[in-house]
Amino acid sequence: MNWRKSSYSGGGDGDACVEIAALPTHISIRDSKAPARATLTVPASAFTAFVEHLKRGQVRSCSTVL
C-alpha cells in the first residue's frame, strides 16, 4: 500500500499523526508512530463524508459522525 501522511503532521520527524492508504473502495488508516500495528479500514465514501464534516467544523466528537 502507498501510505501518505497528512500535511498537518507537525514538526520534528512528522510522526504525530495518522497515515492513510487509498484503495479502490476503501481507505486504510494507521498510527504513524506504530505502522506495524493494526489498521482501520473504512469505506471510501464514509471517510470522504468524515473529512467533509471536519472541513466544515461539524465534528465535535466521534459520536457526531458515528
CHARMM internal coordinates of N, CA and C (Angstrom, degrees):
IC EDIT
DIST 1 N 1 CA 1.4548
DIST 1 CA 1 C 1.5235
ANGL 1 N 1 CA 1 C 109.65
DIST 1 C 2 N 1.2924
ANGL 1 CA 1 C 2 N 115.69
DIHE 1 N 1 CA 1 C 2 N 149.97
DIST 2 N 2 CA 1.4573
ANGL 1 C 2 N 2 CA 122.60
DIHE 1 CA 1 C 2 N 2 CA 177.86
DIST 2 CA 2 C 1.5307
ANGL 2 N 2 CA 2 C 108.96
DIHE 1 C 2 N 2 CA 2 C -97.04
DIST 2 C 3 N 1.3365
ANGL 2 CA 2 C 3 N 116.77
DIHE 2 N 2 CA 2 C 3 N 97.42
DIST 3 N 3 CA 1.4614
ANGL 2 C 3 N 3 CA 122.23
DIHE 2 CA 2 C 3 N 3 CA -177.34
DIST 3 CA 3 C 1.5198
ANGL 3 N 3 CA 3 C 110.73
DIHE 2 C 3 N 3 CA 3 C -83.56
DIST 3 C 4 N 1.3515
ANGL 3 CA 3 C 4 N 116.28
DIHE 3 N 3 CA 3 C 4 N 138.01
DIST 4 N 4 CA 1.4693
ANGL 3 C 4 N 4 CA 122.26
DIHE 3 CA 3 C 4 N 4 CA 178.33
DIST 4 CA 4 C 1.5144
ANGL 4 N 4 CA 4 C 109.64
DIHE 3 C 4 N 4 CA 4 C -125.69
DIST 4 C 5 N 1.3319
ANGL 4 CA 4 C 5 N 115.23
DIHE 4 N 4 CA 4 C 5 N 141.69
DIST 5 N 5 CA 1.4627
ANGL 4 C 5 N 5 CA 120.75
DIHE 4 CA 4 C 5 N 5 CA 174.78
DIST 5 CA 5 C 1.5206
ANGL 5 N 5 CA 5 C 109.31
DIHE 4 C 5 N 5 CA 5 C -97.45
DIST 5 C 6 N 1.2956
ANGL 5 CA 5 C 6 N 114.67
DIHE 5 N 5 CA 5 C 6 N 152.66
DIST 6 N 6 CA 1.4528
ANGL 5 C 6 N 6 CA 120.82
DIHE 5 CA 5 C 6 N 6 CA 176.35
DIST 6 CA 6 C 1.5215
ANGL 6 N 6 CA 6 C 110.43
DIHE 5 C 6 N 6 CA 6 C -65.30
DIST 6 C 7 N 1.3192
ANGL 6 CA 6 C 7 N 116.24
DIHE 6 N 6 CA 6 C 7 N 148.05
DIST 7 N 7 CA 1.4635
ANGL 6 C 7 N 7 CA 120.30
DIHE 6 CA 6 C 7 N 7 CA 173.60
DIST 7 CA 7 C 1.5221
ANGL 7 N 7 CA 7 C 110.56
DIHE 6 C 7 N 7 CA 7 C -70.30
DIST 7 C 8 N 1.3248
ANGL 7 CA 7 C 8 N 117.63
DIHE 7 N 7 CA 7 C 8 N -9.97
DIST 8 N 8 CA 1.4645
ANGL 7 C 8 N 8 CA 123.31
DIHE 7 CA 7 C 8 N 8 CA 177.70
DIST 8 CA 8 C 1.5221
ANGL 8 N 8 CA 8 C 111.22
DIHE 7 C 8 N 8 CA 8 C -101.02
DIST 8 C 9 N 1.3201
ANGL 8 CA 8 C 9 N 118.13
DIHE 8 N 8 CA 8 C 9 N 28.33
DIST 9 N 9 CA 1.4656
ANGL 8 C 9 N 9 CA 121.39
DIHE 8 CA 8 C 9 N 9 CA -173.57
DIST 9 CA 9 C 1.5150
ANGL 9 N 9 CA 9 C 114.08
DIHE 8 C 9 N 9 CA 9 C -76.28
DIST 9 C 10 N 1.2932
ANGL 9 CA 9 C 10 N 118.67
DIHE 9 N 9 CA 9 C 10 N -0.25
DIST 10 N 10 CA 1.4552
ANGL 9 C 10 N 10 CA 121.54
DIHE 9 CA 9 C 10 N 10 CA 175.22
DIST 10 CA 10 C 1.5153
ANGL 10 N 10 CA 10 C 112.74
DIHE 9 C 10 N 10 CA 10 C 88.93
DIST 10 C 11 N 1.3172
ANGL 10 CA 10 C 11 N 114.64
DIHE 10 N 10 CA 10 C 11 N -178.22
DIST 11 N 11 CA 1.4566
ANGL 10 C 11 N 11 CA 120.55
DIHE 10 CA 10 C 11 N 11 CA -178.00
DIST 11 CA 11 C 1.5163
ANGL 11 N 11 CA 11 C 112.43
DIHE 10 C 11 N 11 CA 11 C -82.06
DIST 11 C 12 N 1.3121
ANGL 11 CA 11 C 12 N 115.29
DIHE 11 N 11 CA 11 C 12 N -165.17
DIST 12 N 12 CA 1.4585
ANGL 11 C 12 N 12 CA 120.37
DIHE 11 CA 11 C 12 N 12 CA -179.92
DIST 12 CA 12 C 1.5071
ANGL 12 N 12 CA 12 C 111.82
DIHE 11 C 12 N 12 CA 12 C 66.56
DIST 12 C 13 N 1.3168
ANGL 12 CA 12 C 13 N 115.20
DIHE 12 N 12 CA 12 C 13 N -136.34
DIST 13 N 13 CA 1.4621
ANGL 12 C 13 N 13 CA 118.54
DIHE 12 CA 12 C 13 N 13 CA -178.35
DIST 13 CA 13 C 1.5201
ANGL 13 N 13 CA 13 C 112.87
DIHE 12 C 13 N 13 CA 13 C -90.90
DIST 13 C 14 N 1.3211
ANGL 13 CA 13 C 14 N 117.64
DIHE 13 N 13 CA 13 C 14 N 10.94
DIST 14 N 14 CA 1.4656
ANGL 13 C 14 N 14 CA 121.74
DIHE 13 CA 13 C 14 N 14 CA 173.83
DIST 14 CA 14 C 1.5076
ANGL 14 N 14 CA 14 C 114.50
DIHE 13 C 14 N 14 CA 14 C 69.88
DIST 14 C 15 N 1.3371
ANGL 14 CA 14 C 15 N 117.58
DIHE 14 N 14 CA 14 C 15 N 29.21
DIST 15 N 15 CA 1.4589
ANGL 14 C 15 N 15 CA 119.24
DIHE 14 CA 14 C 15 N 15 CA -177.83
DIST 15 CA 15 C 1.5300
ANGL 15 N 15 CA 15 C 113.19
DIHE 14 C 15 N 15 CA 15 C -101.85
DIST 15 C 16 N 1.3168
ANGL 15 CA 15 C 16 N 117.74
DIHE 15 N 15 CA 15 C 16 N 17.08
DIST 16 N 16 CA 1.4618
ANGL 15 C 16 N 16 CA 121.60
DIHE 15 CA 15 C 16 N 16 CA -178.71
DIST 16 CA 16 C 1.5223
ANGL 16 N 16 CA 16 C 111.44
DIHE 15 C 16 N 16 CA 16 C -101.23
DIST 16 C 17 N 1.3073
ANGL 16 CA 16 C 17 N 116.47
DIHE 16 N 16 CA 16 C 17 N 46.30
DIST 17 N 17 CA 1.4598
ANGL 16 C 17 N 17 CA 118.56
DIHE 16 CA 16 C 17 N 17 CA -178.28
DIST 17 CA 17 C 1.5203
ANGL 17 N 17 CA 17 C 110.56
DIHE 16 C 17 N 17 CA 17 C -156.75
DIST 17 C 18 N 1.2915
ANGL 17 CA 17 C 18 N 114.45
DIHE 17 N 17 CA 17 C 18 N -172.35
DIST 18 N 18 CA 1.4574
ANGL 17 C 18 N 18 CA 120.68
DIHE 17 CA 17 C 18 N 18 CA 172.84
DIST 18 CA 18 C 1.5211
ANGL 18 N 18 CA 18 C 108.44
DIHE 17 C 18 N 18 CA 18 C -104.76
DIST 18 C 19 N 1.3082
ANGL 18 CA 18 C 19 N 114.90
DIHE 18 N 18 CA 18 C 19 N 162.18
DIST 19 N 19 CA 1.4625
ANGL 18 C 19 N 19 CA 121.53
DIHE 18 CA 18 C 19 N 19 CA 174.64
DIST 19 CA 19 C 1.5148
ANGL 19 N 19 CA 19 C 107.45
DIHE 18 C 19 N 19 CA 19 C -120.14
DIST 19 C 20 N 1.3260
ANGL 19 CA 19 C 20 N 115.89
DIHE 19 N 19 CA 19 C 20 N 151.10
DIST 20 N 20 CA 1.4628
ANGL 19 C 20 N 20 CA 120.24
DIHE 19 CA 19 C 20 N 20 CA 176.92
DIST 20 CA 20 C 1.5193
ANGL 20 N 20 CA 20 C 109.91
DIHE 19 C 20 N 20 CA 20 C -125.78
DIST 20 C 21 N 1.3125
ANGL 20 CA 20 C 21 N 114.40
DIHE 20 N 20 CA 20 C 21 N 152.51
DIST 21 N 21 CA 1.4610
ANGL 20 C 21 N 21 CA 122.04
DIHE 20 CA 20 C 21 N 21 CA 173.38
DIST 21 CA 21 C 1.5264
ANGL 21 N 21 CA 21 C 106.59
DIHE 20 C 21 N 21 CA 21 C -131.12
DIST 21 C 22 N 1.3100
ANGL 21 CA 21 C 22 N 115.97
DIHE 21 N 21 CA 21 C 22 N 121.57
DIST 22 N 22 CA 1.4675
ANGL 21 C 22 N 22 CA 120.87
DIHE 21 CA 21 C 22 N 22 CA -179.06
DIST 22 CA 22 C 1.5223
ANGL 22 N 22 CA 22 C 109.85
DIHE 21 C 22 N 22 CA 22 C -86.98
DIST 22 C 23 N 1.3169
ANGL 22 CA 22 C 23 N 115.36
DIHE 22 N 22 CA 22 C 23 N 126.49
DIST 23 N 23 CA 1.4505
ANGL 22 C 23 N 23 CA 123.34
DIHE 22 CA 22 C 23 N 23 CA 174.92
DIST 23 CA 23 C 1.5257
ANGL 23 N 23 CA 23 C 107.21
DIHE 22 C 23 N 23 CA 23 C -111.63
DIST 23 C 24 N 1.3206
ANGL 23 CA 23 C 24 N 118.79
DIHE 23 N 23 CA 23 C 24 N 169.75
DIST 24 N 24 CA 1.4688
ANGL 23 C 24 N 24 CA 118.74
DIHE 23 CA 23 C 24 N 24 CA -176.83
DIST 24 CA 24 C 1.5367
ANGL 24 N 24 CA 24 C 114.76
DIHE 23 C 24 N 24 CA 24 C -54.36
DIST 24 C 25 N 1.3227
ANGL 24 CA 24 C 25 N 117.60
DIHE 24 N 24 CA 24 C 25 N -41.41
DIST 25 N 25 CA 1.4632
ANGL 24 C 25 N 25 CA 119.43
DIHE 24 CA 24 C 25 N 25 CA -176.89
DIST 25 CA 25 C 1.5220
ANGL 25 N 25 CA 25 C 113.96
DIHE 24 C 25 N 25 CA 25 C -121.28
DIST 25 C 26 N 1.3252
ANGL 25 CA 25 C 26 N 117.51
DIHE 25 N 25 CA 25 C 26 N -5.52
DIST 26 N 26 CA 1.4588
ANGL 25 C 26 N 26 CA 121.61
DIHE 25 CA 25 C 26 N 26 CA -175.69
DIST 26 CA 26 C 1.5237
ANGL 26 N 26 CA 26 C 111.12
DIHE 25 C 26 N 26 CA 26 C -136.67
DIST 26 C 27 N 1.3167
ANGL 26 CA 26 C 27 N 115.07
DIHE 26 N 26 CA 26 C 27 N 163.20
DIST 27 N 27 CA 1.4608
ANGL 26 C 27 N 27 CA 123.02
DIHE 26 CA 26 C 27 N 27 CA 173.49
DIST 27 CA 27 C 1.5248
ANGL 27 N 27 CA 27 C 106.88
DIHE 26 C 27 N 27 CA 27 C -119.97
DIST 27 C 28 N 1.3191
ANGL 27 CA 27 C 28 N 116.53
DIHE 27 N 27 CA 27 C 28 N 128.53
DIST 28 N 28 CA 1.4628
ANGL 27 C 28 N 28 CA 120.57
DIHE 27 CA 27 C 28 N 28 CA 174.74
DIST 28 CA 28 C 1.5179
ANGL 28 N 28 CA 28 C 108.30
DIHE 27 C 28 N 28 CA 28 C -101.33
DIST 28 C 29 N 1.3232
ANGL 28 CA 28 C 29 N 115.59
DIHE 28 N 28 CA 28 C 29 N 140.96
DIST 29 N 29 CA 1.4613
ANGL 28 C 29 N 29 CA 122.55
DIHE 28 CA 28 C 29 N 29 CA -176.34
DIST 29 CA 29 C 1.5223
ANGL 29 N 29 CA 29 C 108.15
DIHE 28 C 29 N 29 CA 29 C -128.65
DIST 29 C 30 N 1.3459
ANGL 29 CA 29 C 30 N 116.56
DIHE 29 N 29 CA 29 C 30 N 136.79
DIST 30 N 30 CA 1.4607
ANGL 29 C 30 N 30 CA 120.15
DIHE 29 CA 29 C 30 N 30 CA 177.04
DIST 30 CA 30 C 1.5218
ANGL 30 N 30 CA 30 C 110.42
DIHE 29 C 30 N 30 CA 30 C -142.64
DIST 30 C 31 N 1.3147
ANGL 30 CA 30 C 31 N 115.80
DIHE 30 N 30 CA 30 C 31 N 161.59
DIST 31 N 31 CA 1.4536
ANGL 30 C 31 N 31 CA 123.37
DIHE 30 CA 30 C 31 N 31 CA 177.54
DIST 31 CA 31 C 1.5213
ANGL 31 N 31 CA 31 C 108.20
DIHE 30 C 31 N 31 CA 31 C -79.51
DIST 31 C 32 N 1.3176
ANGL 31 CA 31 C 32 N 117.32
DIHE 31 N 31 CA 31 C 32 N 124.78
DIST 32 N 32 CA 1.4696
ANGL 31 C 32 N 32 CA 120.46
DIHE 31 CA 31 C 32 N 32 CA -177.18
DIST 32 CA 32 C 1.5242
ANGL 32 N 32 CA 32 C 111.99
DIHE 31 C 32 N 32 CA 32 C -66.92
DIST 32 C 33 N 1.3346
ANGL 32 CA 32 C 33 N 117.61
DIHE 32 N 32 CA 32 C 33 N -21.23
DIST 33 N 33 CA 1.4599
ANGL 32 C 33 N 33 CA 120.60
DIHE 32 CA 32 C 33 N 33 CA 178.80
DIST 33 CA 33 C 1.5212
ANGL 33 N 33 CA 33 C 111.95
DIHE 32 C 33 N 33 CA 33 C -82.20
DIST 33 C 34 N 1.3201
ANGL 33 CA 33 C 34 N 118.02
DIHE 33 N 33 CA 33 C 34 N -16.86
DIST 34 N 34 CA 1.4659
ANGL 33 C 34 N 34 CA 122.43
DIHE 33 CA 33 C 34 N 34 CA -178.04
DIST 34 CA 34 C 1.5198
ANGL 34 N 34 CA 34 C 109.93
DIHE 33 C 34 N 34 CA 34 C -139.36
DIST 34 C 35 N 1.3365
ANGL 34 CA 34 C 35 N 118.49
DIHE 34 N 34 CA 34 C 35 N 63.66
DIST 35 N 35 CA 1.4565
ANGL 34 C 35 N 35 CA 121.05
DIHE 34 CA 34 C 35 N 35 CA -173.80
DIST 35 CA 35 C 1.5272
ANGL 35 N 35 CA 35 C 115.29
DIHE 34 C 35 N 35 CA 35 C -64.51
DIST 35 C 36 N 1.3241
ANGL 35 CA 35 C 36 N 118.37
DIHE 35 N 35 CA 35 C 36 N -20.20
DIST 36 N 36 CA 1.4613
ANGL 35 C 36 N 36 CA 120.40
DIHE 35 CA 35 C 36 N 36 CA 179.93
DIST 36 CA 36 C 1.5211
ANGL 36 N 36 CA 36 C 112.56
DIHE 35 C 36 N 36 CA 36 C -83.47
DIST 36 C 37 N 1.3168
ANGL 36 CA 36 C 37 N 116.89
DIHE 36 N 36 CA 36 C 37 N -9.84
DIST 37 N 37 CA 1.4624
ANGL 36 C 37 N 37 CA 120.40
DIHE 36 CA 36 C 37 N 37 CA -179.95
DIST 37 CA 37 C 1.5216
ANGL 37 N 37 CA 37 C 110.75
DIHE 36 C 37 N 37 CA 37 C -79.02
DIST 37 C 38 N 1.2968
ANGL 37 CA 37 C 38 N 115.87
DIHE 37 N 37 CA 37 C 38 N -176.96
DIST 38 N 38 CA 1.4631
ANGL 37 C 38 N 38 CA 122.87
DIHE 37 CA 37 C 38 N 38 CA -177.42
DIST 38 CA 38 C 1.5244
ANGL 38 N 38 CA 38 C 112.51
DIHE 37 C 38 N 38 CA 38 C -59.98
DIST 38 C 39 N 1.3017
ANGL 38 CA 38 C 39 N 115.74
DIHE 38 N 38 CA 38 C 39 N 152.06
DIST 39 N 39 CA 1.4638
ANGL 38 C 39 N 39 CA 122.05
DIHE 38 CA 38 C 39 N 39 CA 175.48
DIST 39 CA 39 C 1.5262
ANGL 39 N 39 CA 39 C 108.92
DIHE 38 C 39 N 39 CA 39 C -113.34
DIST 39 C 40 N 1.3047
ANGL 39 CA 39 C 40 N 114.69
DIHE 39 N 39 CA 39 C 40 N 159.05
DIST 40 N 40 CA 1.4557
ANGL 39 C 40 N 40 CA 122.36
DIHE 39 CA 39 C 40 N 40 CA 174.35
DIST 40 CA 40 C 1.5159
ANGL 40 N 40 CA 40 C 106.40
DIHE 39 C 40 N 40 CA 40 C -107.46
DIST 40 C 41 N 1.3313
ANGL 40 CA 40 C 41 N 117.35
DIHE 40 N 40 CA 40 C 41 N 128.61
DIST 41 N 41 CA 1.4581
ANGL 40 C 41 N 41 CA 121.03
DIHE 40 CA 40 C 41 N 41 CA 179.72
DIST 41 CA 41 C 1.5248
ANGL 41 N 41 CA 41 C 108.48
DIHE 40 C 41 N 41 CA 41 C -120.80
DIST 41 C 42 N 1.3337
ANGL 41 CA 41 C 42 N 115.26
DIHE 41 N 41 CA 41 C 42 N 127.59
DIST 42 N 42 CA 1.4644
ANGL 41 C 42 N 42 CA 121.37
DIHE 41 CA 41 C 42 N 42 CA -178.51
DIST 42 CA 42 C 1.5262
ANGL 42 N 42 CA 42 C 109.31
DIHE 41 C 42 N 42 CA 42 C -129.84
DIST 42 C 43 N 1.3241
ANGL 42 CA 42 C 43 N 117.65
DIHE 42 N 42 CA 42 C 43 N 156.63
DIST 43 N 43 CA 1.4605
ANGL 42 C 43 N 43 CA 119.73
DIHE 42 CA 42 C 43 N 43 CA 175.39
DIST 43 CA 43 C 1.5313
ANGL 43 N 43 CA 43 C 110.13
DIHE 42 C 43 N 43 CA 43 C -59.04
DIST 43 C 44 N 1.3162
ANGL 43 CA 43 C 44 N 116.73
DIHE 43 N 43 CA 43 C 44 N 141.85
DIST 44 N 44 CA 1.4650
ANGL 43 C 44 N 44 CA 121.59
DIHE 43 CA 43 C 44 N 44 CA -178.50
DIST 44 CA 44 C 1.5241
ANGL 44 N 44 CA 44 C 111.07
DIHE 43 C 44 N 44 CA 44 C -56.80
DIST 44 C 45 N 1.3155
ANGL 44 CA 44 C 45 N 118.21
DIHE 44 N 44 CA 44 C 45 N -38.31
DIST 45 N 45 CA 1.4700
ANGL 44 C 45 N 45 CA 120.74
DIHE 44 CA 44 C 45 N 45 CA -179.06
DIST 45 CA 45 C 1.5210
ANGL 45 N 45 CA 45 C 111.45
DIHE 44 C 45 N 45 CA 45 C -64.70
DIST 45 C 46 N 1.3235
ANGL 45 CA 45 C 46 N 117.93
DIHE 45 N 45 CA 45 C 46 N -37.38
DIST 46 N 46 CA 1.4672
ANGL 45 C 46 N 46 CA 120.93
DIHE 45 CA 45 C 46 N 46 CA 178.62
DIST 46 CA 46 C 1.5272
ANGL 46 N 46 CA 46 C 110.73
DIHE 45 C 46 N 46 CA 46 C -69.03
DIST 46 C 47 N 1.3139
ANGL 46 CA 46 C 47 N 117.06
DIHE 46 N 46 CA 46 C 47 N -39.93
DIST 47 N 47 CA 1.4613
ANGL 46 C 47 N 47 CA 120.51
DIHE 46 CA 46 C 47 N 47 CA 178.76
DIST 47 CA 47 C 1.5294
ANGL 47 N 47 CA 47 C 110.45
DIHE 46 C 47 N 47 CA 47 C -65.70
DIST 47 C 48 N 1.3086
ANGL 47 CA 47 C 48 N 116.96
DIHE 47 N 47 CA 47 C 48 N -41.89
DIST 48 N 48 CA 1.4599
ANGL 47 C 48 N 48 CA 121.36
DIHE 47 CA 47 C 48 N 48 CA 178.06
DIST 48 CA 48 C 1.5274
ANGL 48 N 48 CA 48 C 110.74
DIHE 47 C 48 N 48 CA 48 C -61.19
DIST 48 C 49 N 1.3243
ANGL 48 CA 48 C 49 N 116.99
DIHE 48 N 48 CA 48 C 49 N -44.26
DIST 49 N 49 CA 1.4626
ANGL 48 C 49 N 49 CA 120.56
DIHE 48 CA 48 C 49 N 49 CA 178.68
DIST 49 CA 49 C 1.5273
ANGL 49 N 49 CA 49 C 110.56
DIHE 48 C 49 N 49 CA 49 C -63.40
DIST 49 C 50 N 1.3202
ANGL 49 CA 49 C 50 N 118.08
DIHE 49 N 49 CA 49 C 50 N -40.32
DIST 50 N 50 CA 1.4596
ANGL 49 C 50 N 50 CA 122.32
DIHE 49 CA 49 C 50 N 50 CA 178.35
DIST 50 CA 50 C 1.5278
ANGL 50 N 50 CA 50 C 110.74
DIHE 49 C 50 N 50 CA 50 C -61.42
DIST 50 C 51 N 1.3316
ANGL 50 CA 50 C 51 N 117.03
DIHE 50 N 50 CA 50 C 51 N -47.25
DIST 51 N 51 CA 1.4677
ANGL 50 C 51 N 51 CA 121.21
DIHE 50 CA 50 C 51 N 51 CA -179.71
DIST 51 CA 51 C 1.5272
ANGL 51 N 51 CA 51 C 110.43
DIHE 50 C 51 N 51 CA 51 C -63.44
DIST 51 C 52 N 1.3210
ANGL 51 CA 51 C 52 N 117.92
DIHE 51 N 51 CA 51 C 52 N -40.46
DIST 52 N 52 CA 1.4683
ANGL 51 C 52 N 52 CA 120.82
DIHE 51 CA 51 C 52 N 52 CA 178.50
DIST 52 CA 52 C 1.5264
ANGL 52 N 52 CA 52 C 110.82
DIHE 51 C 52 N 52 CA 52 C -63.26
DIST 52 C 53 N 1.3173
ANGL 52 CA 52 C 53 N 117.64
DIHE 52 N 52 CA 52 C 53 N -40.07
DIST 53 N 53 CA 1.4623
ANGL 52 C 53 N 53 CA 120.53
DIHE 52 CA 52 C 53 N 53 CA 176.02
DIST 53 CA 53 C 1.5295
ANGL 53 N 53 CA 53 C 110.60
DIHE 52 C 53 N 53 CA 53 C -62.83
DIST 53 C 54 N 1.3290
ANGL 53 CA 53 C 54 N 117.08
DIHE 53 N 53 CA 53 C 54 N -41.04
DIST 54 N 54 CA 1.4670
ANGL 53 C 54 N 54 CA 120.59
DIHE 53 CA 53 C 54 N 54 CA 177.38
DIST 54 CA 54 C 1.5195
ANGL 54 N 54 CA 54 C 111.20
DIHE 53 C 54 N 54 CA 54 C -60.85
DIST 54 C 55 N 1.3234
ANGL 54 CA 54 C 55 N 116.45
DIHE 54 N 54 CA 54 C 55 N -44.88
DIST 55 N 55 CA 1.4681
ANGL 54 C 55 N 55 CA 120.98
DIHE 54 CA 54 C 55 N 55 CA -179.02
DIST 55 CA 55 C 1.5233
ANGL 55 N 55 CA 55 C 111.50
DIHE 54 C 55 N 55 CA 55 C -60.86
DIST 55 C 56 N 1.3287
ANGL 55 CA 55 C 56 N 116.48
DIHE 55 N 55 CA 55 C 56 N -35.36
DIST 56 N 56 CA 1.4630
ANGL 55 C 56 N 56 CA 120.42
DIHE 55 CA 55 C 56 N 56 CA -179.26
DIST 56 CA 56 C 1.5186
ANGL 56 N 56 CA 56 C 112.37
DIHE 55 C 56 N 56 CA 56 C -86.90
DIST 56 C 57 N 1.3407
ANGL 56 CA 56 C 57 N 117.24
DIHE 56 N 56 CA 56 C 57 N -0.04
DIST 57 N 57 CA 1.4547
ANGL 56 C 57 N 57 CA 120.37
DIHE 56 CA 56 C 57 N 57 CA -179.45
DIST 57 CA 57 C 1.5091
ANGL 57 N 57 CA 57 C 113.85
DIHE 56 C 57 N 57 CA 57 C 71.37
DIST 57 C 58 N 1.3219
ANGL 57 CA 57 C 58 N 116.89
DIHE 57 N 57 CA 57 C 58 N 24.77
DIST 58 N 58 CA 1.4534
ANGL 57 C 58 N 58 CA 120.57
DIHE 57 CA 57 C 58 N 58 CA -176.33
DIST 58 CA 58 C 1.5131
ANGL 58 N 58 CA 58 C 113.74
DIHE 57 C 58 N 58 CA 58 C -93.19
DIST 58 C 59 N 1.3190
ANGL 58 CA 58 C 59 N 118.65
DIHE 58 N 58 CA 58 C 59 N -0.56
DIST 59 N 59 CA 1.4658
ANGL 58 C 59 N 59 CA 120.49
DIHE 58 CA 58 C 59 N 59 CA -178.81
DIST 59 CA 59 C 1.5264
ANGL 59 N 59 CA 59 C 108.04
DIHE 58 C 59 N 59 CA 59 C -106.66
DIST 59 C 60 N 1.3011
ANGL 59 CA 59 C 60 N 116.16
DIHE 59 N 59 CA 59 C 60 N 114.95
DIST 60 N 60 CA 1.4600
ANGL 59 C 60 N 60 CA 121.12
DIHE 59 CA 59 C 60 N 60 CA 178.37
DIST 60 CA 60 C 1.5238
ANGL 60 N 60 CA 60 C 110.89
DIHE 59 C 60 N 60 CA 60 C -107.65
DIST 60 C 61 N 1.3172
ANGL 60 CA 60 C 61 N 116.56
DIHE 60 N 60 CA 60 C 61 N -23.34
DIST 61 N 61 CA 1.4558
ANGL 60 C 61 N 61 CA 121.44
DIHE 60 CA 60 C 61 N 61 CA 176.49
DIST 61 CA 61 C 1.5266
ANGL 61 N 61 CA 61 C 107.84
DIHE 60 C 61 N 61 CA 61 C -155.48
DIST 61 C 62 N 1.2994
ANGL 61 CA 61 C 62 N 116.38
DIHE 61 N 61 CA 61 C 62 N 167.96
DIST 62 N 62 CA 1.4628
ANGL 61 C 62 N 62 CA 119.75
DIHE 61 CA 61 C 62 N 62 CA 179.85
DIST 62 CA 62 C 1.5178
ANGL 62 N 62 CA 62 C 111.81
DIHE 61 C 62 N 62 CA 62 C -61.48
DIST 62 C 63 N 1.3187
ANGL 62 CA 62 C 63 N 117.91
DIHE 62 N 62 CA 62 C 63 N -33.03
DIST 63 N 63 CA 1.4567
ANGL 62 C 63 N 63 CA 120.53
DIHE 62 CA 62 C 63 N 63 CA -177.90
DIST 63 CA 63 C 1.5302
ANGL 63 N 63 CA 63 C 111.75
DIHE 62 C 63 N 63 CA 63 C -66.19
DIST 63 C 64 N 1.3311
ANGL 63 CA 63 C 64 N 118.83
DIHE 63 N 63 CA 63 C 64 N -20.98
DIST 64 N 64 CA 1.4671
ANGL 63 C 64 N 64 CA 121.30
DIHE 63 CA 63 C 64 N 64 CA 177.82
DIST 64 CA 64 C 1.5106
ANGL 64 N 64 CA 64 C 110.82
DIHE 63 C 64 N 64 CA 64 C -62.52
DIST 64 C 65 N 1.3313
ANGL 64 CA 64 C 65 N 116.49
DIHE 64 N 64 CA 64 C 65 N -37.63
DIST 65 N 65 CA 1.4601
ANGL 64 C 65 N 65 CA 121.23
DIHE 64 CA 64 C 65 N 65 CA -177.65
DIST 65 CA 65 C 1.5040
ANGL 65 N 65 CA 65 C 111.33
DIHE 64 C 65 N 65 CA 65 C -91.06
DIST 65 C 66 N 1.3286
ANGL 65 CA 65 C 66 N 117.01
DIHE 65 N 65 CA 65 C 66 N -38.39
DIST 66 N 66 CA 1.4480
ANGL 65 C 66 N 66 CA 120.98
DIHE 65 CA 65 C 66 N 66 CA -176.23
DIST 66 CA 66 C 1.5001
ANGL 66 N 66 CA 66 C 109.66
DIHE 65 C 66 N 66 CA 66 C -81.61
END
COOR INIT
IC SEED 1 N 1 CA 1 C
IC BUILD
